[in-house]
């Protein structure tokens, strides 16, 4: 057997996303959404299913399968087959970024040439009662003593910890959702079409003491896929050498599945994004100032606030004020010049609207961070969202209740 030829680089050469909440939603399934997204990504890259020798899938909530990736690979006819590497990634919402990093490892060290990372779910298609039941089961544990809805209650507990120990305010939390709604209103595929105000968010029905329904990730149906290829594959296929986006660094870290029941027992040890970001920066040999676009996980406001601190955009304890100040700056800018002002010049973060406003099909959304990063780095995001001279991007996925963190740093094709 000939030795594995180590590629010089690994690139994202194709992306695909399905529409959110498709009209045929009553018949849609996570597997169908995954297949559609994969087909879109293959078409986008100009390659075929037969070229795939690696597949990574993220589990769904609406229709879970044992060994999700093997199930999908069998459904699409990729298996049975020789020299195929198929894996399921179960790190919650961090799954797509974990999958991206695993795909890079498969290409660099296991001989794969073209790997697809796929995620899809149809949680909007579940009844509210059924969705709540399944979601509660994921992080429910007697030691946590979290009230239903369990996941919002867990993040709410962390928000209260942050308010007590770092002085963030209720208005700063609400400004996260308000700012994301502005970003989403400028994306043609986002669910949120009209920006929200801080007052609207604060006065909405509360699902936990310091969390309103407008501060929860927007439940949706949808799927997304990315294709990663070796430099060898790109050359063999005669594709442009600078095609796609380079994966230049990555890092992962872990925390407990749920927070302690008493806020006084919480500590910084339970948070893992800082460690993952540090590893990614070290591998890529860059720092926060070298990043032009950030795709940060924001299932709840406290997640976004912690993220901007973890990746080095704001000092510890100042993430809330960082976001609130930029929200008001953007509101004023749009008021003075609604056609010419560009929010991304002030806040080059989640220009698609994130989980809070774009849409969140369970564990798919970090894939949207990746897709948006690719559009930014290929300068195809359009005039309403494009970050000027974007050359590098950081994407972050978070699973559980700050339980899994995966960070990847991407560079433009000419990087």
Helices and strands as residue ranges (DSSP letters): E 10-17, G 25-27, H 30-45, G 49-51, E 54-58, H 68-75, E 85-89, G 92-94, H 95-109, E 114-122, G 123-125, H 128-139, H 150-166, H 170-184, H 198-203, E 206-208, E 211-212, G 213-215, E 221-230, H 231-236, E 245-254, G 263-265, G 268-270, H 273-284, G 288-290, E 293-295, H 301-310, H 319-336, H 343-346, H 354-357, H 365-377, E 392-399, E 404-411
